[in-house]
Amino acid sequence: MSLRRTVAAAVLAGATLTLASPSHAAYPSGTPWVLKPGEFYSELTGSVYAANSFYNDERGRPSLGGKLDERTLVSYNEMGWKSRAAVWLAVPIVNRGFTRFTGGTSTATGLGDLDLGVRFRLKSGTTPASLSFGWTAPLGGNRKLFPGIDGDGGTDPGVYPPFSESNASDTSIYFNQGLQSLRVGVDFGGRAWKHAFWNAGGEWRYRFLEFLNTDKSSHNARFISGNAQLGWWANHSLLVSGLFAGEWLTSQSENYDRNLAFDRDPMRLLVGPRVTWRVDDRMDVIAGSWHVARGQNVLHYDQYYFGIAWRQSSLSRYAGAYGGTAEKSAPASGGAAASPKSK
């Protein structure tokens, strides 16, 4: 390992542990580039945010009546599987706490939602495209707790259970709804102008407790989402990106947001910068943030993340997180590809 990589690894390890188990989609959520067999991308990211207000049904921002803190540590791994397909796996460790302004704190720590999926290459070259299928499921938690970390079911502090000092009752109301989700997405990308690239995509997601159950008491909802990224290489090692992610509810069961009298239709628009320091062809240092620019029945927060990534890839530097230091990708044919040499 080179001196630069050794120093970067030491700095990042200390910083990530300092964040304590720092969340939302800090890792790549949609990309048109697909790794080949023998290639991989691994990312360890810590994030933290605090929220004390939410967007209501009229998109105003009333108080939560307290402060919600979240710290998450996410391990994300994507590996080339077949000549035109790659698989990914993400596992988060989450710590959440809600402190009421009137006193009393509810906390929860544990595994969040497992994220597993497969990405297929539809097109390679200078204008790549991919098709992805994903599944999320809770690794732990209580399905009665609300809202969950895998998307909010419509936030309204009036429906939260009261604080209890009893150890016999679970008061960690901000941890996990125990719901699963299935999703399918399409992503596109390419070069922009000199030293820049872009990618954009869309996704349909079905979130459920009882699969395809249409009863009044069931818990399921359907969403559409979009994401976009514009990246620019400021110099040989520094990549500056602007990101956008949005999600809109299209339909939900009456009891999805745990209130039969009202439908809390969630909508959220996120924007944020991401800065990548490319240490060498196999290693990155990452820092960025997500900010809720607009929403409805969701929490308002500013989330900050910091991480480190390791990679073996024949993709070019214009493939975003998955690319190396070469100006062009290696040919798509010929099975597993070796990593390009740094220039």
N, C-alpha and C positions, 0 to 999 in steps of 0.2 A: 504493500500500500504506500502511495506517495505521501510526502510530508504534508501537502495541501489537503489530501483526503483525511489523513490522521487528525490534523488540527480541526478540520470542519466537523468530523464525527464527534470529537470530544466536546466541542462547543455546543453542538446540537443536542447531544445526549444530556448535558447539564441543563440547557435551556428548556428542553421538553419536560424533564423531571421537575424543574422549578414551577412550570405551569400546573403541576400536579395532575391529575387525570383530565387535562383539558380536552367543536362539534359540527355543525351542519355542513354536509357536502363539501368538506375541505378537499377531499380527494376527487380525482377526475370522474365526473358523473356521466359524461357523454363525449365520445370522440369518434371521428370517422376513420382513425388509423387503427389497424389490427396487427398485433404482434404475430410473428411466425413461430413455428415449433422451435423450441430451444431458447427462445427469448423470454424476458420477463420484465416487469416493472413493479417495484415494491415501495410503499410509502408509509412512513410512521409520522402521524400528525397529531399535535395536541392543540386544543382550542378552548376558548373561554368566552362567556358572555354573561351579562347581567341585564335583566329586564324589570321595569317597574310600571309599565303601561302596556296597553293593547289597543288594536284597532277594532272599534265596534262595528255594528251593522251599518252605521252611517259614515264609517271611515274616520270618525273622530278618534282621539287618543285619551280615553279616561284612564285613571290609575288602576293598577291591579289590587290596590289595598295592601301591598307589600312588595318585597323584592325577591325575584327569582334569579338564582345563580346556577350556571351549568358549566361544568368542566368535563371534557371528553378527550380520551386518547383512542385514536383509530388506527388499526393496522389494515392496510389495503394492499392486496396482491393480485396482479394480473399476469397470466402466463399464456404463451402461445401453445395451442393444443393441436390443431390440424393445420393444413396448409392455408386454409381460409377462415380459421376460427380461433378465438382465444377465450379463456374463462377468467372470471375474477371472483374474489372473495374478500369481504370486508367485515371486520369484527370490532365493535366499539366497546370501551369501558366508560361508563357514564356516572358522574356524580351530580346530583341535583339537590338544591335546597331552596325552600321558600320561607322567608321570614316576614311575618305579618307586622304591619305598622302598629297593631294593637298588642303585639307580643306573641311569642311562640314560634318555633321553627320546625318545619317538616323537612326531612332529608331522606335521600335514597342513594345507594351506590350499588352498582352491579353491571352485568353485561347488558348491552342494548340490543338492537335488532341486527341479526345476521343478514348480510347482503350478498347474494350469490347470483351469478349470471353468466351468459355466454354472448360473445360478440362475433358476428359474421361479416367478412369482407364482401361488399357488393361491388366495389370498384377500387382499384389502386391507382398509382400514378400521381399526377399533380393535382387532381381533383378527386380525392378519395371519398368513399361513402361506406357506411356500415349499418347493419341491422342488429339490434340487441334485444335480448330477453332477460328479465331479471325477476328475482323473488326475494322478498324480505320476510323474516319471521323472528319473533322474540326469543332470545336465548334465556330470558328470565323475566320476572316481574309479575305484576298483578293486573289482570285485564280490567279491573274496576277502577284503576287509577287513571286520571285524566288531567291535562292532555298528555298524549304520549310523545316520545321523541321522534317518532317516524311520521311527521306531519301533524298538524293540530286538527282536531275534529270540530273546530269552531269554539273559540275562546269566549267565555263569559264567567267572570269571577263569581256571579251570583249562584252558580250551580256547584261550586266547590264544596266539599264536605267540611265541617268545622274542625278546628284543631283539637286534638286529644292528647293528653299527657300519658295515657295508658299504654304500656308496652304490649298489651294484648291486641291493640288495634293498629292497623297499618295507616300511618298518617302521611306517607310519602306520595302525595297526590299529583306530583309532577313527574312521574317516572315512565310508566308504560301502560298503554291500553291493551296490550296483548293481541294486537291485530296483525294479520299478514297482508302482503300485497303482491300482486303480479303486475308486470309492466312490459310494454314493448315500445321500442324507440328506433328512430332513424336519424342518422347524423351525416352531415356533409362538411367539406372543408377544402382548403387550398391556399396557395400563395396570395397575398394581397399586393402591396407594392414592395419596393426593395427592403429587405431585412424584416418583412412582416408576413403573418399568416392569419387565417381566420378559420373558425368552425362554428357550426350552428346545427341545431336539431330539435326534434319534438318527440313527445312521449305520451302514451296513454297508460294510466294506472288504475287498477281495481284494488281497493283496500277493503278487507273483510274480516269478520270473525266467523260467520257462518257462510260458507262458499255458496254463492248463487241463491241464497235464501231471500225471499221477498216479503216475509212476514213483517207486520208492523213493528214487532219487537226486535228485528234483526239489526245488525250493525254492518253496513257496507256503504261504500261511496265510490264514485268514479271521477277521475281527474284527467285533465290534459295539462301538459307542461311544455315549456320551451327553454332552451339554453343557447347562449352564444358566447364566443370568446374572440377577442382581437389581440394578438400578441406581436410585439416588436422587439427585435434584438438591438438594444442600445449600444452594445459592443459585443465582443466575441463571447463573453461569459455572462452578461446580464440580460435577462429576458423580462420585460415588463408587459403585463397583460391586464386587460379590462374584461370582466365577466358579468354576465346577466343570467338570471334564472327566475322563471315565473311559473306559478301553478294556479290553476283555476278549477274549481269544482263544477262538474256538469250535472251530477245527480247524486242523491243520497237517500238512504232509508230514513224513516221518520225518527228512529232511535239512534242514528249514527252519532249524533252529538249529545246523546244522553238526555234529551229534552223533547218529549213528544209534542209539547205545546208550541215550540219555535224551531225553525230551521236556521241554524247558524252556518250560513254558506261561507266557507273559508276561501280567501284569495290572497296570494302573497307575491310581491315582486322584490327580488333581491339583486343588488348590484355590489360590485366590489373589485378592488385591485388585487393582483397576485404578482409577486416578484420572485424570480428564480435566479439563483446564482449557480451556474453550471460549473462545478468544481473541475470535472473532467468528463470524459465520455461515459462514465458509469455512475456518476454521483451528482445530486443536486441538493441545494439548501433552499427551502421554500418559506415564504412569509406572505400573509395576505389577510383579507378581512371580507366579511359579508355584512351588508346593511339592508334592513327592510325599508325600501324606498316608498312602498305603498302597500296597503293591505286591508283586509276586511275579516273580522272575527279571528284574528291571529295575533300573536305576541309581537311587540315592537322590540327589536334588539340590535345591537352592534356586536358582531362576533369577530374575534381575532384568532388567527391560527398560525402555527409555526411548525415546521417539520423538516424531515430529511428523506431523500429518495435514492434508491439504488436501481440500476437499470442495465440490461443487456439488450441492445436493439440495433437493427440495421437501418432504422428509419433516420431521416435527416433531421437537422435542427429545426426545420419548419413543421415538425409533427408534434409541437407542443411538449407536454410532459414526457411523452414516450420517445422523443427523438434524442439523438446523440449530438455530436459536434460536426458531423459531416454535412456538406452543403446539399448532397443528394442522397436519396434512399438507395439501398442495394436492390438489384432486380428482384421482382416478386417471385420468380420461379427458382427451382433448384433446392427446395426443402429448407432445412434450418440454415440460417445465415449467421455468420460471425459478426461480432460488433465491428463497426468501422473504426479505423484508426483516427485518433485525434489529429487535427491539423495544427 
